[in-house]
Amino acid sequence: MQRIKQWYHNLKLYKKILLLSFTVSLIPILILGFFSILQSRKLLISREETYLHNILEQANSTLDHFLTLHNDIISSLAWDTSIRNSVDRMYENNYEMFLTNREIFDSKLPVVQAMHKEIDGITLYTGTNLYPHNGTLDSLDKITSEPWYQEALSATKPFYAYKEPNKMLLISPVSDTYYTNIFVIRLSYESMFRDYTSLFEDDYAVGIYDQKGKLLFQHAQLDEVYSSFLLFSDTLSEIPFEENRHAFFSESTSDNVCGWTILMYRPQKELTNSADSFIWVILAIIAACIAATSYISTRLSRQIVNPLEHLARDLNQFQADNLTVTIQSDNNDEISHLIRAFNRMAHRLEETINELYVNRLAKQEYRLQMLQSQINPHFLYNCLSMINAKALRCEQPEISRIALLLSTFYRTTLNKGHSNTTVQEEWQNITAYIALEKILHPAFQIDCHIDERLFPYRIINLIIQPLVENAILHGISGKENIDTEPGKITIDGTMGPDCMYFTVSDNGCGMDEKTLATITSTETKGYGIRNVDQRIKLYFGDIYGITYESTPGEGTTATITLPLISET
């Protein structure tokens, strides 16, 4: 570090200005560039996740409608009075069976099947002595060996069963009958899951599990790079793609009438490709900005330093008692003013060597300060307005907000060169500063409260902000248990009978008695707080100023006491 300082001190002015201007220009370019990259990637990921969620919700809604429809169909059949009556007795002859088949089963079940093309067949398995008939009626003995038979005997509502290969059965018992009767609807597997085979044009995988966690359906359209991955296990207990979840977007839902779980995956490679292309564009822009900054910094540095080098040469001539002036300037900037003042000084050196020499330097410094107060804020506000406009055009509201906060902060700080302002303007200044600090340090909290009756009264510029900055840097930042107890700063403005009070409190590390006793004295290492206290006493008297209260490990409270001075 010492070598770096020594190296910097040995640099010529031209190189120092070039280095500083380039560094100052480079930092916001890099910050904005990398922030744009991060935000763009975040927005792309959010958009893809939302899109995947919406597609899954639409597909789930379609499946839910399909399941609900067929639940209603089989329930209406199971509770049909004529059907229940026909399977709740034993038949004495074939003629009675014939009439029942013709008037009940042949007239109802084929009609339902014809109205719904996705139904491959409807069969009632009965425990009565009805003969099997035309695929719509069969004996209960035919299904006693099925794995779902026992569940059907105890079921109180319809349920689905998967039958290999690729067969879906909808099963419902006929309740309130003396004999056991079970309805079975055979559904087209392709019709049930047709929508899940065309959710996207490519690059996705979807799996559906029943309420017991058994795989019912899976479909994948993935590139060869993903072909070696295990798509979906037979049971939901093993999460698909567990070892490669970082390479996929995933969504799941169980919000349907049967409680089936739907899992959907999409590779992130398309998003990565889009993000990489955008990143390269941003990096190219950053490189172009850096090149432009280097060129402009070089030219401006040379334009600034060249007149100064000539002026330094003339000063060396003065030391050798040579009053010859070789540098002239017709420009109207600060350096030109300095050069013209130097020329006048040279011409009148003998008669102004004492008092006039000092007065001229003081006047020149005053004029430089006035020009800076006129030019610098105007240039700063234009730059911030340009950043705000660019941010809004690029749909970056956070950057726009930062630019507006900076504009408010520096407008109220500079205050057109005045040394005092209203409480309302000072409060706007500290509000903008706090908002910027919250962006930089979101981990701690800041609460602000003020009596708005104070707003018309006059106050010295920039006396609250140093206290808040001190609370952040030396209070909250030095807090040891910041992870378990978030830092908090409270700012209050209250009105007394003839005084106004501003308090800045924090729950930071606090101060010991020695530091507390010297914080506003000349013995302190810092000068910000001491400077504010001295300004207050200079303007209003020794009875006003800053007082501190602090407990180590618990926090610090600073109080500013000022007189009530109206704007008029």
N, C-alpha and C positions, 0 to 999 in steps of 0.2 A: 504493500500500500504506500509506503514511504517513497519507493522508487517511482510509482505512478504519479504521486504528487510532484516530485521533483521533475519528472519528465514533462508534466503539464506546465509547470512554472517556467520551464526553459523554452517552451514553444513560443514562436513569434505570434503577434496579435492576429495576423492573417490566418494562421492555422488554428488558433483558438476560436476565432469567430466561425471559421468553416466547420470545425468539429462540433461546436455548440449548436449552430444552426442546423447542421445535418442531423445531429442526435435529437434535437427537439422536434424536427419534422418527421424523423423516422419512427419515433415512439407512437404517436397517434395513428400513423399508417399501419404499423404492425398490429396495434391493439384492435383497430377497426377491422383489419383484414382477418385476423384470427377469430374475432368475435363473429364476423359474418360467416366464416366457415362453420363454426360451431352451431350458430343459429340455423343456418341453412340445413345442415345435417339433421338437427333436431326437428325442424319443420317437416323435412322429408319423411323421417321416421314416424312422426305423429300422423302425417297424412296417410301413410301406408297402413298404420295400425287402425286408424278410423275406417279406412276403406275396407280392410279385412273384417272388421267388426260389423260393418253395415251389410256386407255380403253374407256373412254367417247369420245375421239376424233375419235377413230376407229368406234364406234357405230354410232356417229353422221354423219360420212362420209358415212356409209352404208345407213342410213336413207335419207341423202341428195341426194344420187344417186337415191334412190327409188322415192323420190318426183319429182326430175328433170325429170326422165324417163317418169313418168305418166303425168306430165305437158306437156311434148313434145308430148305424144300420143294424149291427148285430144285437144291440140292446132292444131295438124295436121288434126284431124278430123273436128274441127270447121272451119278451113280455107280451107278445101277440096272444090275445085271448083264445082265438080259434086254434092256434098251434099248440098252446099249452093244454087245452082241453083234449086235443087229438092224441097227445102223447101221455096222458094221465090215466089211461085205462087199458085193459086187455081186450082184444077183439075176439069175437066168437066165430067169425067165418071170414072167408076171403072177400066176400062182397062188401062187407063193412070196410075192410082194408082198402079195397079198390076205390070206394067212394071218398074215403079220407085222402088217399093219395091224389085223386083227381081234383077234388074241391079245395084241398088245403095246400099240399106241397107243390103240385103242378101249377097251381094258379098264383102262388106267392114267390117262391124262391127263384124260379127262372126269370120272373119279371125284374126282381132286384138285381140279379146278375146281368141282365141285358141292359139295365140302366147305368151300370158302372163297369166299364170295360176293363178296369184294373182288377176286377174280381174274376179269378179263374174258376171258382166253383164254391158252392155253399152246400154243406152236408150236415144233417141232423143225425147224430148218433143216439139211438134211443134204447132204453132198457125194456120197452114193451115188446109184444110179439109181432109188431109190424114187420112185414117183409122188406128187405132192401129194395129200393125203387129208383131207377133212373139216375143214380149218382147223388140224389138229393136226400135220400133216406138210407140209413145203414144201421147195422147192429152195433150196440155198445161194445161188444166183445172185440170188435176190430181195432179199438184204440186202447185197450187196457194195458198193452205193453209199451205204449208211447211214454217218453220221459216226462211229458207234461200232464199225464192223466191224473196223477194224484193231486197236482196243483189245481186242476180243473174241478175236482170234486169239492175242494174247500174254498174255491174262489167265490167272491161276492160281486165281482165286476169283471168285464172283459179284460183279457191280457193277450200279449203277443208271444209267439214262440217261433224260434228260428229252426228250420229243418233243412239240413243239407240235402242236396247242394242248392243253395240260393232259393230257398222256399220260405215264405213268411205265412204263418198261420195266425188268424185272429180267433180266439177261443172264448166262449161264454157259456156257463151252465144255464139251463132253464130252471128258474127258481120256482118254489111253491108247487112242485109236482110230486106225486107219490113215488114215481119211478125216476131213475136217473136219466137225464137227457142233456146232451152237450152239443151246442152249435159250433161248427168249425167253418170259417171262411178262409179259403186259399187265395192269397193276394199275389199279384204279379210283383216279383222282386224288382224288376226293371222299372215298373211304374212308380213304385214307392221311392226309389232313390235316383230317378232319372235326372232330377235337377242338380244332384251332387256330382254328376259327371261332366258338367259344363259350367261350373261356377266361374272359372277363368279360362282364358285361351290356353295358357300353359303354366308350368311351374307352380303346382300346388299339390297338397295331399290332404285328404279328408277321411276320417274314420268315425263310425257311429257305434256306440255301445249301449246295450239295454240297461234297465234299472238294476240288473244284477252284475253289471260290469262285463258282460260277454260281448265279444265283437260280432256285430250284425252286418256291417258293410265297410268297405274301404276302397278308396280310389286314389290313384296318384298319376300326375303328369309331370314328371321331373326329368331334368337333364341327366346325362350319363354320369356326371360328377356326383350325383346323389343316389345313383342306382344301387350302390352297395349298402346303403343305410337300411336298417330294419324299419319298415313303415309302421305297422301297428301290431301289437301283440294280441293274443287271443283274449286276454283279460285286461281290464283297465288298471290293475294294480301296478303294471309296469308302464312308465310314462314313455311314449314314443320319442325318439330323437334325443334322449336324455343326454347323451355324450356330445351332441352337436346342437344343443338348443341355441347357442350363440349365433348359429348360422341361419336361423329361421325366425320369422314372425309367427306367433301362435295365438289362437283364440279358441275358447271353449264355451259351451253353454249347455244347460240342462233344463232350460225353460220351455218345456213342452208337456203335453197332457200325460205322457207315459214316463216322464223323467229320464228319457234317453240322453246320454252325454254325447255331444258332437264336438270333435277335435278337428281343428284346421291349421295347416302349416303352409307358409310360403317362404322360399329362400330369400335371403337378404341381398343376394348378388346383384339383382337388377337395381335396387336402391343404391348399393355401393358403387356400381358403375356410374349412375347418374350423379351421385355425390362427388365421385372422383373427377368427373368431367367439370363440374362446377368449381371444385377446389382448384383445378389447374387454371381455370379462367381467373379466379381470384388471385392466385399466386402470380399469374402473368401481369395482372393489374398492379399488384404490389411491387413487382420488379420494375414495371414502367414508372410507377410513382417514385420509387427509390432513385432510378436513373434521372428522372426529371428533378428530383430534390437535390441530387448531387450537382447537377449542372447549374441550377438556380443558386444553390448555396455558394458554389465557387464564384459565379459572376458577382453576386451581391457582396460577398466577402471582399473580393478584389476592389469593387467600387467603393466600399467603405474604407478599406485600409490604404489605398493609394494616396488619397488626399492627406491622411494622417501621417503617412511616411514622409511626404513632402513637408508637412508641417513640422515633424520631428527634425528633419534636416535643417530647416530654418532656425529651429530652436537651438540646435547645436551651433549654428552660425552666431546666434545671439550670445552664447556662452563665450565665443571667441571674439566678442565685441564687434562682430560684423552685423550691422543692422539691415543688410540687404534682404529684401523679400522676393522670393522666386515663385511663390504659389499664389494663384488667383482662382476665384470661383464665382460664377454668376448664378449658381443654383440657389434654391430657397430652402434647403434642408438644414438640419441642425449643424452638420459639419461645415457647410458653407457659411452659416452664421459665425461659427467659431473661426473660420479662416478670415472672414472679413473683419471680425473683431481683432484678430491677431494683427492684421495689416494696419488697422487704425492704431493699435497699440504701438506698433513699430514706428509709425510716423510721428507719434506724439509721446514717445518713450521718455524723453528728457523732462517734459513738463508734467507728466502724470505718473512718475516713478513710484510715488507713495500712495496718497489717498485715492486718486483717480484710478490707479491700477487695481486696487482692491475693490472699489465700487463697480468697475467694469466687469470684473470676474463675477461678482455677486449678481449683477444685472443679467449677465449672460446665463448664469446658472438658473436664474428665475425664468428667463425666456425659454430655456430648454425644457424646464419642468412644465411650463404652460403649454408649449407645443406638444409635449408628450401626453399631457392630460387631454388635449384636443384630438390628437391623431391616434394614439394607441387604443382608447376605447372605441373610436369609430371603426378602426380596423378590426378590433376584436369582435364587436357586435356584428359586423358584416360577415366575418368568418363563421361565427356561431349561427347566424341566420342561414348561411349557405349549407352548413352541416345539417341544420334542422330540415331544410328543404330537401336535401339529398336523402336524408333518412326517411322522410315521409314518402318520397317518390319510390324508394326501395322497400317500403312497407316494413320499416324498422322503428316501431314506436318507442322502444327503449332508448335508442340512440337519440331520437328526437327529444325525448324527455330530458336526457342528460344535457343536451345543447341548450334547451330552454332554461334549465336550472342554472347552468353556468352563466348564461346571459343575465339572469336575474341577480345572481350572486355578485358578478363583477359590476353590474350597473349600480347596485346599491353600495358596493364597496368603494368604487371610485367617486360616485356622487358628484360628478361634474367638477371635481376639484375642491368642493366645499368640505369643511372640517366637521360640520354638524348636520344633523338630519332630523326627521321625525321618528318617533318610536315605531310608527307603522312601517316606515321604510327599513329601519333597523331590524324589525321583526321579519320582514320579507327576506332580508339578507340572511338571517340565521336559519329561517325555514328552508331556503334554497341550499344553504350549506349542509343542513341536517339531511335533506333528501339525497344530496350527493354522497355524504358519508354512509348513508344506509345502503346505497348501491355498492360502495366499495367494501363496507363491512356489515353485511346483513345479519351477523350473528347476534348483535346486541339491539336493545330496544331504546327508543327515545320518545318521551312524552312531553308535549309542549302545552302550556296553558298561560293565557294572558288576559288581564282585564282590559277590554277594548276601549275603556275610557281613557287609557294612556296614549292611544294612537296619535292625537293631535299635538302632544307635547314634544319639545325639542330634546335631542340627545346627541352625545358625541358619536362620531362615526366609529364603527367596528370595535365595540367594547365587550359585546357578549360572545362573539365568535371565538376569540382567543381562550376564553374560559371553557367553552365546549370542546375546543380542540385539545386543550390541556387535560380535560376529563377523559377524552378518548385515548390519547397517547400515553398518559401517565397513570390514569385511573383504571379504566376498563382493560387496556392492553396488558397491564401488569398484574391483573387478577389471576391467581393461581388456579382456582376452581371454576374457571369459566366454562368448562365442559358440563359441570353439574348444575351450576347456577348462572344463567345467562346474564351478561352485563346489561345494566339499565341506567339511563341518564334522564333526569327530570329537569325541565326548564320552566320556571314560573315567573310571571310578571304581575306584580300586585301594586296597588295604589294606596298610599297612606294619606294622612291629613295634609302634609306639606312635602312629602317625599315619594319617590317611586323606588321599588325594590325589584331586583332581578336575581333569582337564585338558580344556580346550576349544581345539581346533586348527582352523585354517582355511587354505585355499590361496588366500587373497585377496591384496589389494594390499600387505599388510605395512605396517610403520612405519619411519620413519627413527630414528636414534639419539636425537635430541632429543625426539621424541614418546614414544619408549619409556622414556626416563629420567624423564619427568614425568607418566606416565599415572596413577600412584597418588598424586601429590603435589598440593599446593594450586595449582600452576601450570597444571594441566590445565584446558581449557575446560569439559569435561564433569564431572559429579559422580557418576554412577552407579557406576563402578568404584571411585573413591576412597571413596565411601560404604560399599561392601561391604568394602573393605580395612580401613577404620577400625572398622567393626562387629566384624570378626573380631579385630582387635588389642585392642579394648575388652573383649571377652568372654574371650579366651584368652591374650592377651599378645603382645608385639612379635615373638616368634619365629615366629608364624603369620601368614598373610595370603596375598596374591596376588603371584605373580612372572610376568613376561612375557619371552618370547623371540620375536624377529621379524626377518625378512629382507625388505627391500623387494622387491616383485614376486613373492615366493614364498609368504608366509603368516605367520601369527602363532600362537603357542601360549601360553595362559594357564593357570597351575597354582595351584590353591587348596590350601593345606596346613592341616589341622585336627587337633586331638587326638582320640583315641578316647575318647569319653565314653559309657558304657553308659546304657541307659534307666532302670535301677534306681539 
